[in-house]
Amino acid sequence: MKAAIFDIDGTLVDSVDLHAKAWQETFAHFGHAVGFQEVRSQIGKGGDQLMPMFLAKAEIESQGKTIEKYRSELFKKKYFSLVKPFPQVRELFERLLQDGWKLALASSAKGDELETYKKLCRINDLLDAETSSDDAEKSKPHPDIFQAAVARLKVPPQRCVVVGDSPYDAEAATKAGISSIGFLSGGFSPEDLNAAGYLQLYRDAADLLANYTESFFHQEAPAGRG
């Protein structure tokens, strides 16, 4: 068996800027002026890993849950409806299934957000497993979310490939002993993604599909990078 494990935000749906705006507004609400690009560079991490980049430990301990709740509600109220899927996600998944790959989602998104993203991408019926922030003690770049996906897929890490858009996806995959392929659709530079450990880079799902026969997916799963 072999399995492809996909991140969602920035990989399958165009949401990175929207998450960054929600975080920036949240920080401002709690008295912290943080630049948009500063926040954007951290998208791909969950709140537990993102907040320490901008807030003191004492504030996180006293207000962290309140801040995360405010951000979550702001995102759902103001930005969630603006999220759009990237082209040809379903078509890529169908091709992977034809080649015998099991498919999973592993995202820092909340469980209810995950359901909406699956509908947007029209992939509800194509998945073998899924994990959300509810399934991980620590978010990316910690490996918890990918390890949970591997456990549910019942496929060895060295037979899996993670597809992500941020350096944090590749870092988490490496810690889990999994190889990774990167998409530029999340807005991170090729230099940053290569440095993080991605073995191949594509613009997005449509680009990978167009170049599928040259990708790792048309071969046996590459050995993990443990």
Secondary structure, DSSP 8 states (H G I E B T S, - for coil): -EEEEE--BTTTEE-HHHHHHHHHHHHHHTT----HHHHHTTTTS-HHHHGGGTS-HHHHHHHHHHHHHHHHHHIIIIIGGG-EE-TTHHHHHHHHHHTTEEEEEE-SS-HHHHHHHHHHHT-GGG-SEEE-GGG-SS-TTSSHHHHHHHHHHT--GGGEEEEESSHHHHHHHHHTT-EEEEEGGG---HHHHHHHT-SEEESSHHHHHHTGGGSGGGSS------
